[in-house]
Amino acid sequence: MVSFRKKILYFHIVRCKFYKKFYFKWIGTKHKARNIFVKNKNLVNDLKGSEWKFSTKSVISKAYPVNLQHKLRSEHGGQKPPNLCSDLIKIFTKKNNLVLDPLMGVGGTLIGASLINRKAIGIELNNKWIKIYQKVCKLEKIKVQKTILGNANEKLEEIKDESVDFILTDVPYWNVDQLKKTRGKRASISKLSKFNSSKMQTKEEWLDDLYSIFEKCFQKLKNKKYMGVFIGDIYREKNYHILSAELANKISTIENFTLKANLIWFDQSKSLHVYGYPYSFVPSMIHQNILIYKKEIIDDGTKNP
């Protein structure tokens, strides 16, 4: 026969189990509702709080796989990992948003957009790179995004104003395509020589050309949306040129275009070379900058605080 004391104890155990089950069911429902509320309130992307926190790191040191027809895409000396582009697009867009790359190359941005269900448009001056992009998509069975052949300064006019949710692009270097790299006693032309055959530019001419493109990009971007620009610094003729800072200053002269961050991409795939040894220190450039801008216009046309 069960004692009265044991009956009371058993009753409390059952009651605790019931309340515990009810409590966790209520808590789970509450958190689910909270997540839905936060997601709907999130104006920038579809990331959860923990994902958002991780995405704000100022240095990207993640190793990206050599995939998606890397060898084929590498015919273009400035191609970027599509998975890196996907990561950046996820930070600044929502599903089915429109992404623009006015200097698309072999389409790293466009491939990255396709991998995560975003729409994209790419503009490219050289049809060879567009064909490589399309071939990569066919081989990988990836959706082919819209491409436009021609000069970005002219072809941007074909895109509707305030229709783009995010811009991600990689700018051509200042005359790096026209110069030789010296490694010991050997000299070779950079892959970037394939980019175009334009005449040598001064740094000021290079900056002016990019300013013209980004001024038009600003018009295509929706208000309160972002732009990301890959730009590496260079070492030339015994001088270190912080091109990222010079380009950032130039873009910042566009009214209501605000510099929000400079993300550093540590490119783990870069090979090291013995530059300057044993006479002078010359850095091996294994990082690139990603300038992040935001279009900020309020009703009276002034800049947000």
C-alpha positions as CSV (number, residue, x, y, z in Angstrom):
1,M,0.0,0.0,0.0
2,V,1.3,3.4,-1.1
3,S,1.7,5.8,1.8
4,F,0.1,9.2,1.8
5,R,3.5,10.9,1.7
6,K,4.5,9.0,-1.4
7,K,1.2,9.9,-3.1
8,I,1.8,13.6,-2.4
9,L,5.4,13.3,-3.8
10,Y,4.1,11.5,-6.9
11,F,1.5,14.2,-7.4
12,H,4.2,17.0,-7.3
13,I,6.4,15.1,-9.8
14,V,3.6,14.7,-12.3
15,R,2.5,18.3,-11.8
16,C,6.1,19.5,-12.3
17,K,6.4,17.5,-15.5
18,F,3.1,19.0,-16.8
19,Y,4.1,22.5,-16.0
20,K,7.6,21.9,-17.4
21,K,6.1,20.6,-20.7
22,F,3.7,23.5,-20.8
23,Y,6.4,26.1,-20.0
24,F,8.8,24.9,-22.7
25,K,5.9,24.7,-25.2
26,W,5.0,28.3,-24.3
27,I,8.6,29.5,-24.4
28,G,9.1,27.8,-27.8
29,T,6.0,29.5,-29.2
30,K,7.2,32.8,-27.8
31,H,10.6,32.5,-29.4
32,K,9.2,31.5,-32.7
33,A,6.8,34.4,-32.7
34,R,9.7,36.7,-31.6
35,N,11.9,35.4,-34.5
36,I,9.1,36.0,-37.0
37,F,8.6,39.5,-35.6
38,V,12.3,40.3,-35.8
39,K,12.5,38.9,-39.4
40,N,9.6,41.0,-40.5
41,K,11.1,44.1,-38.8
42,N,14.6,43.5,-40.4
43,L,14.8,46.0,-43.2
44,V,18.3,44.9,-44.4
45,N,18.4,41.2,-44.8
46,D,16.9,37.8,-43.8
47,L,19.5,37.0,-41.2
48,K,18.8,36.0,-37.6
49,G,20.4,37.9,-34.7
50,S,23.3,35.5,-34.3
51,E,24.0,35.5,-38.0
52,W,23.8,39.3,-38.1
53,K,26.3,39.6,-35.3
54,F,28.8,37.3,-37.1
55,S,28.3,39.2,-40.4
56,T,29.5,42.5,-38.8
57,K,33.1,41.3,-38.5
58,S,35.4,43.8,-40.2
59,V,37.8,41.1,-41.4
60,I,36.7,38.2,-43.6
61,S,39.2,35.4,-43.1
62,K,37.0,32.5,-44.2
63,A,38.7,30.2,-46.7
64,Y,36.6,29.9,-49.9
65,P,36.6,26.7,-52.0
66,V,38.2,26.4,-55.4
67,N,34.9,25.5,-57.1
68,L,32.3,26.5,-59.7
69,Q,34.7,26.1,-62.7
70,H,37.5,28.1,-60.9
71,K,40.0,27.3,-63.6
72,L,37.8,28.5,-66.4
73,R,36.9,31.7,-64.5
74,S,40.6,32.3,-63.7
75,E,41.2,33.3,-67.3
76,H,40.0,36.6,-65.9
77,G,42.7,37.8,-63.5
78,G,40.3,39.6,-61.2
79,Q,37.6,37.0,-60.6
80,K,36.2,36.7,-57.0
81,P,34.9,33.6,-55.3
82,P,31.2,33.3,-55.9
83,N,30.6,32.0,-52.4
84,L,32.2,35.2,-51.0
85,C,29.9,37.2,-53.2
86,S,26.9,35.1,-51.8
87,D,28.0,35.9,-48.3
88,L,28.1,39.6,-48.9
89,I,24.8,39.6,-50.9
90,K,23.1,37.8,-47.9
91,I,24.2,40.6,-45.6
92,F,22.6,43.4,-47.7
93,T,19.6,41.8,-49.4
94,K,16.5,39.7,-48.9
95,K,15.3,36.8,-51.0
96,N,14.4,37.8,-54.6
97,N,16.0,41.2,-54.3
98,L,17.8,42.7,-57.3
99,V,21.6,42.9,-57.4
100,L,23.7,44.9,-59.9
101,D,27.3,44.5,-60.9
102,P,28.2,47.3,-63.4
103,L,31.7,45.8,-64.0
104,M,30.8,42.1,-63.9
105,G,33.9,40.4,-65.4
106,V,33.3,36.6,-65.4
107,G,30.2,37.0,-63.2
108,G,31.2,36.2,-59.6
109,T,28.5,38.5,-58.3
110,L,25.9,37.0,-60.6
111,I,26.8,33.4,-59.8
112,G,26.7,34.4,-56.1
113,A,23.2,35.9,-56.5
114,S,21.9,32.8,-58.2
115,L,23.2,30.5,-55.4
116,I,21.0,32.2,-52.9
117,N,17.9,33.1,-54.9
118,R,18.5,36.7,-55.8
119,K,18.0,38.3,-59.2
120,A,21.0,40.0,-60.8
121,I,22.1,42.2,-63.7
122,G,25.7,42.4,-64.9
123,I,27.3,44.9,-67.3
124,E,30.6,44.0,-69.1
125,L,32.6,45.6,-71.8
126,N,34.3,42.4,-73.0
127,N,32.0,39.8,-74.5
128,K,34.6,37.1,-73.8
129,W,34.0,37.3,-70.1
130,I,30.2,37.2,-70.6
131,K,30.6,34.0,-72.6
132,I,32.8,32.4,-69.9
133,Y,30.1,33.4,-67.3
134,Q,27.4,31.8,-69.4
135,K,29.5,28.6,-69.9
136,V,30.1,28.3,-66.2
137,C,26.4,28.5,-65.5
138,K,25.7,25.9,-68.1
139,L,28.3,23.5,-66.7
140,E,27.2,24.0,-63.1
141,K,23.5,24.1,-64.0
142,I,23.0,27.5,-62.4
143,K,20.4,30.1,-63.4
144,V,21.9,32.5,-66.0
145,Q,21.2,36.1,-64.9
146,K,20.7,39.1,-67.2
147,T,23.9,40.4,-68.8
148,I,24.4,43.6,-70.8
149,L,27.3,44.0,-73.2
150,G,28.9,47.5,-73.3
151,N,30.4,50.4,-71.4
152,A,29.0,50.7,-67.9
153,N,28.8,54.5,-68.3
154,E,26.4,54.1,-71.2
155,K,24.6,50.9,-70.4
156,L,23.6,52.0,-66.9
157,E,21.1,54.3,-68.5
158,E,19.1,51.1,-69.5
159,I,18.4,50.3,-65.9
160,K,15.5,51.9,-64.2
161,D,16.3,54.5,-61.5
162,E,15.8,53.3,-57.9
163,S,15.2,49.7,-58.9
164,V,18.3,48.0,-57.5
165,D,18.5,46.6,-53.9
166,F,22.3,46.1,-53.7
167,I,25.3,46.8,-55.9
168,L,28.4,44.6,-55.7
169,T,31.4,45.1,-58.0
170,D,35.1,44.8,-58.4
171,V,36.8,47.8,-60.0
172,P,39.6,47.5,-62.6
173,Y,43.0,48.5,-61.1
174,W,44.7,51.7,-62.0
175,N,46.9,50.7,-65.0
176,V,47.8,47.4,-63.5
177,D,46.8,45.8,-66.8
178,Q,49.5,47.8,-68.6
179,L,52.4,47.1,-66.3
180,K,54.9,44.3,-65.7
181,K,55.5,42.5,-62.5
182,T,59.1,41.5,-61.6
183,R,59.9,38.4,-59.6
184,G,63.6,38.0,-59.3
185,K,65.1,38.0,-62.8
186,R,61.8,37.0,-64.5
187,A,59.2,39.4,-65.7
188,S,55.7,38.5,-66.8
189,I,52.7,40.4,-67.9
190,S,49.8,40.3,-65.4
191,K,46.7,38.4,-66.3
192,L,45.0,41.7,-65.9
193,S,46.5,42.8,-69.2
194,K,43.6,40.9,-70.8
195,F,41.0,43.3,-69.3
196,N,41.3,46.0,-71.9
197,S,43.6,47.7,-74.3
198,S,43.1,51.3,-73.2
199,K,45.9,53.7,-73.0
200,M,47.8,54.5,-69.8
201,Q,45.8,56.6,-67.4
202,T,46.8,58.9,-64.7
203,K,45.5,58.1,-61.2
204,E,43.2,61.1,-61.5
205,E,41.7,59.9,-64.8
206,W,41.2,56.5,-63.3
207,L,39.3,57.9,-60.3
208,D,37.2,60.2,-62.6
209,D,36.1,57.3,-64.7
210,L,35.0,55.3,-61.6
211,Y,33.3,58.3,-60.1
212,S,31.2,58.7,-63.3
213,I,30.1,55.0,-63.0
214,F,29.3,55.2,-59.3
215,E,27.4,58.4,-59.7
216,K,25.1,56.6,-62.2
217,C,25.0,53.6,-59.8
218,F,23.7,55.8,-57.1
219,Q,20.7,56.7,-59.2
220,K,19.8,53.1,-59.8
221,L,20.0,52.1,-56.2
222,K,16.9,52.3,-54.0
223,N,17.0,54.7,-51.0
224,K,18.6,53.2,-47.8
225,K,20.2,50.4,-49.8
226,Y,23.9,49.5,-50.0
227,M,26.8,49.2,-52.4
228,G,30.0,47.1,-52.0
229,V,33.1,47.8,-53.9
230,F,36.2,45.5,-54.1
231,I,39.4,47.4,-54.4
232,G,43.0,46.4,-53.6
233,D,45.9,48.7,-52.7
234,I,49.1,48.4,-54.8
235,Y,52.8,48.8,-54.5
236,R,54.3,50.6,-57.5
237,E,57.6,52.3,-58.3
238,K,58.8,52.1,-54.6
239,N,55.6,53.6,-53.4
240,Y,52.6,52.1,-51.6
241,H,49.3,53.5,-53.0
242,I,46.3,53.2,-50.8
243,L,43.8,53.1,-53.7
244,S,41.0,52.1,-51.4
245,A,41.3,55.3,-49.5
246,E,41.6,57.5,-52.6
247,L,38.6,55.8,-54.2
248,A,36.6,56.0,-51.0
249,N,37.2,59.8,-50.8
250,K,36.2,60.2,-54.4
251,I,32.9,58.2,-54.1
252,S,32.1,60.1,-50.9
253,T,31.9,63.3,-52.9
254,I,28.6,62.0,-54.3
255,E,25.9,63.7,-52.3
256,N,24.0,61.4,-49.9
257,F,26.3,58.4,-50.5
258,T,27.7,57.6,-47.1
259,L,30.7,55.4,-46.4
260,K,29.6,52.9,-43.8
261,A,32.5,50.4,-43.5
262,N,35.7,49.1,-45.0
263,L,35.7,45.3,-44.8
264,I,39.0,43.5,-45.2
265,W,39.1,40.3,-47.2
266,F,42.1,38.2,-46.2
267,D,42.6,36.1,-49.4
268,Q,44.0,32.8,-48.1
269,S,44.5,31.6,-51.7
270,K,47.2,34.2,-52.5
271,S,50.7,32.9,-53.0
272,L,53.6,34.7,-51.3
273,H,56.7,35.9,-53.3
274,V,60.1,37.2,-52.3
275,Y,59.8,40.8,-53.2
276,G,62.7,43.2,-52.5
277,Y,64.9,40.6,-50.8
278,P,67.5,41.2,-49.5
279,Y,67.6,45.0,-50.1
280,S,64.2,46.4,-49.2
281,F,60.9,45.5,-47.6
282,V,58.1,45.1,-50.1
283,P,54.7,43.8,-48.9
284,S,52.9,40.8,-50.4
285,M,49.4,41.9,-51.0
286,I,47.1,39.2,-49.6
287,H,44.1,41.4,-48.7
288,Q,41.6,43.5,-50.5
289,N,39.2,46.1,-49.2
290,I,35.5,46.1,-49.6
291,L,34.1,49.6,-49.4
292,I,30.5,49.6,-48.1
293,Y,28.3,52.7,-49.1
294,K,24.7,53.5,-48.2
295,K,22.3,55.7,-50.1
296,E,20.7,58.0,-47.6
297,I,18.1,60.5,-48.7
298,I,15.3,61.8,-46.5
299,D,12.2,63.6,-47.8
300,D,13.6,67.1,-47.8
301,G,16.6,65.8,-49.8
302,T,19.1,66.3,-47.0
303,K,21.5,63.6,-45.6
304,N,20.5,61.5,-42.6
305,P,22.4,62.2,-39.4
